């Protein structure tokens, strides 16, 4: 028996935490120091990394645009989206992400159903 909405019983949270632990461990082994020093870099890396379930980075899914790294901050874009065009592109991306998540869920359900005993 488990409590609803409890992170320890939520598979998605558990997987994310495990991934972050692995990334932190790799940073500490490669660069030395304490894990808390590397946490901002790991968070940035995770949020700007491609996730197969939504087929984009979580930053892009949340904000509707690609994450700009420190190198890209120096570049100035001439044609920035404003107004209705921004709303239209954001709506299209949200629709794409919803479709991709549904397809991923269906695939995972099919996989689980094949291995589940009746």
DRENDO-1510 file (C-alpha; in Angstrom, 1 decimal, always signed):
<recs>
REC; n; res; u; v; w
REC; 1; UNK; +0.0; +0.0; +0.0 .
REC; 2; UNK; +1.3; +3.5; -0.8 .
REC; 3; UNK; +0.3; +7.1; -0.5 .
REC; 4; UNK; -1.0; +8.9; -3.6 .
REC; 5; UNK; +1.3; +11.5; -5.1 .
REC; 6; UNK; +4.2; +10.4; -3.0 .
REC; 7; UNK; +7.6; +10.7; -4.9 .
REC; 8; UNK; +8.9; +7.4; -3.6 .
REC; 9; UNK; +6.0; +5.6; -5.3 .
REC; 10; UNK; +5.9; +7.5; -8.5 .
REC; 11; UNK; +8.0; +5.7; -11.1 .
REC; 12; UNK; +8.6; +8.8; -13.2 .
REC; 13; UNK; +10.0; +10.7; -10.2 .
REC; 14; UNK; +12.2; +7.7; -9.2 .
REC; 15; UNK; +13.6; +7.5; -12.7 .
REC; 16; UNK; +14.4; +11.2; -12.9 .
REC; 17; UNK; +16.0; +11.2; -9.5 .
REC; 18; UNK; +18.1; +8.1; -10.5 .
REC; 19; UNK; +19.2; +9.9; -13.7 .
REC; 20; UNK; +20.2; +13.0; -11.8 .
REC; 21; UNK; +22.1; +10.9; -9.3 .
REC; 22; UNK; +24.0; +9.3; -12.1 .
REC; 23; UNK; +24.8; +12.6; -13.7 .
REC; 24; UNK; +26.0; +14.1; -10.4 .
REC; 25; UNK; +28.2; +11.0; -9.7 .
REC; 26; UNK; +29.8; +11.3; -13.1 .
REC; 27; UNK; +30.5; +15.0; -12.5 .
REC; 28; UNK; +32.1; +14.4; -9.1 .
REC; 29; UNK; +34.2; +11.6; -10.5 .
REC; 30; UNK; +35.4; +13.6; -13.5 .
REC; 31; UNK; +35.8; +17.1; -12.0 .
REC; 32; UNK; +36.1; +16.4; -8.2 .
REC; 33; UNK; +34.6; +18.4; -5.5 .
REC; 34; UNK; +31.2; +18.2; -3.8 .
REC; 35; UNK; +28.0; +17.2; -5.6 .
REC; 36; UNK; +26.2; +20.4; -4.6 .
REC; 37; UNK; +28.8; +22.4; -6.6 .
REC; 38; UNK; +27.8; +20.5; -9.8 .
REC; 39; UNK; +24.0; +20.6; -9.2 .
REC; 40; UNK; +23.3; +23.7; -11.4 .
REC; 41; UNK; +25.3; +22.3; -14.3 .
REC; 42; UNK; +23.5; +18.9; -14.0 .
REC; 43; UNK; +20.1; +20.6; -13.8 .
REC; 44; UNK; +20.9; +22.7; -16.9 .
REC; 45; UNK; +22.2; +19.6; -18.7 .
REC; 46; UNK; +19.1; +17.5; -17.8 .
REC; 47; UNK; +16.6; +20.2; -18.8 .
REC; 48; UNK; +18.3; +20.9; -22.1 .
REC; 49; UNK; +18.8; +17.3; -23.0 .
REC; 50; UNK; +16.6; +15.5; -25.6 .
REC; 51; UNK; +13.9; +13.3; -24.0 .
REC; 52; UNK; +12.6; +10.6; -26.3 .
REC; 53; UNK; +9.0; +10.6; -24.9 .
REC; 54; UNK; +8.4; +14.2; -25.9 .
REC; 55; UNK; +11.0; +14.2; -28.7 .
REC; 56; UNK; +12.5; +17.4; -27.5 .
REC; 57; UNK; +14.2; +18.9; -24.4 .
REC; 58; UNK; +12.1; +19.5; -21.4 .
REC; 59; UNK; +13.1; +23.2; -21.5 .
REC; 60; UNK; +11.8; +23.4; -25.1 .
REC; 61; UNK; +8.5; +21.6; -24.1 .
REC; 62; UNK; +8.0; +24.0; -21.2 .
REC; 63; UNK; +9.0; +27.4; -22.8 .
REC; 64; UNK; +8.3; +26.6; -26.5 .
REC; 65; UNK; +11.8; +27.5; -27.6 .
REC; 66; UNK; +15.3; +25.9; -27.6 .
REC; 67; UNK; +17.4; +26.5; -24.5 .
REC; 68; UNK; +20.3; +28.9; -25.1 .
REC; 69; UNK; +23.6; +27.8; -23.6 .
REC; 70; UNK; +26.2; +30.2; -22.4 .
REC; 71; UNK; +27.8; +30.2; -25.8 .
REC; 72; UNK; +24.5; +31.1; -27.5 .
REC; 73; UNK; +23.8; +34.0; -25.0 .
REC; 74; UNK; +26.3; +36.1; -26.9 .
REC; 75; UNK; +24.4; +35.7; -30.2 .
REC; 76; UNK; +21.6; +38.2; -30.9 .
REC; 77; UNK; +18.8; +36.9; -33.0 .
REC; 78; UNK; +17.4; +39.3; -35.5 .
REC; 79; UNK; +14.0; +37.7; -36.1 .
REC; 80; UNK; +12.5; +37.0; -32.8 .
REC; 81; UNK; +8.9; +35.8; -32.6 .
REC; 82; UNK; +6.3; +38.2; -31.3 .
REC; 83; UNK; +2.6; +38.3; -30.8 .
REC; 84; UNK; +0.2; +36.0; -32.8 .
REC; 85; UNK; +3.1; +34.1; -34.5 .
REC; 86; UNK; +4.6; +33.1; -31.1 .
REC; 87; UNK; +1.1; +32.0; -29.8 .
REC; 88; UNK; +0.6; +29.9; -33.0 .
REC; 89; UNK; +4.0; +28.2; -32.9 .
REC; 90; UNK; +3.6; +27.5; -29.1 .
REC; 91; UNK; +0.2; +26.0; -29.7 .
REC; 92; UNK; +1.5; +23.8; -32.5 .
REC; 93; UNK; +4.4; +22.6; -30.3 .
REC; 94; UNK; +2.1; +21.8; -27.4 .
REC; 95; UNK; -0.1; +19.8; -29.8 .
REC; 96; UNK; +2.9; +17.9; -31.1 .
REC; 97; UNK; +4.1; +17.2; -27.6 .
REC; 98; UNK; +0.7; +15.9; -26.5 .
REC; 99; UNK; +0.6; +13.6; -29.6 .
REC; 100; UNK; +4.1; +12.3; -28.9 .
REC; 101; UNK; +3.3; +11.7; -25.2 .
REC; 102; UNK; +0.1; +9.8; -26.1 .
REC; 103; UNK; +2.0; +7.7; -28.7 .
REC; 104; UNK; +4.7; +6.9; -26.1 .
REC; 105; UNK; +2.1; +6.0; -23.4 .
REC; 106; UNK; +0.3; +3.7; -25.9 .
REC; 107; UNK; +3.6; +2.0; -26.7 .
REC; 108; UNK; +4.5; +1.6; -23.0 .
REC; 109; UNK; +1.0; +0.3; -22.3 .
REC; 110; UNK; +1.2; -2.2; -25.1 .
REC; 111; UNK; +4.7; -3.4; -23.8 .
REC; 112; UNK; +3.4; -3.7; -20.3 .
REC; 113; UNK; +0.2; -5.6; -21.4 .
REC; 114; UNK; +2.2; -8.1; -23.3 .
REC; 115; UNK; +4.3; -9.0; -20.2 .
REC; 116; UNK; +1.4; -8.8; -17.7 .
REC; 117; UNK; -0.1; -12.1; -16.6 .
REC; 118; UNK; -3.9; -12.3; -16.9 .
</recs>
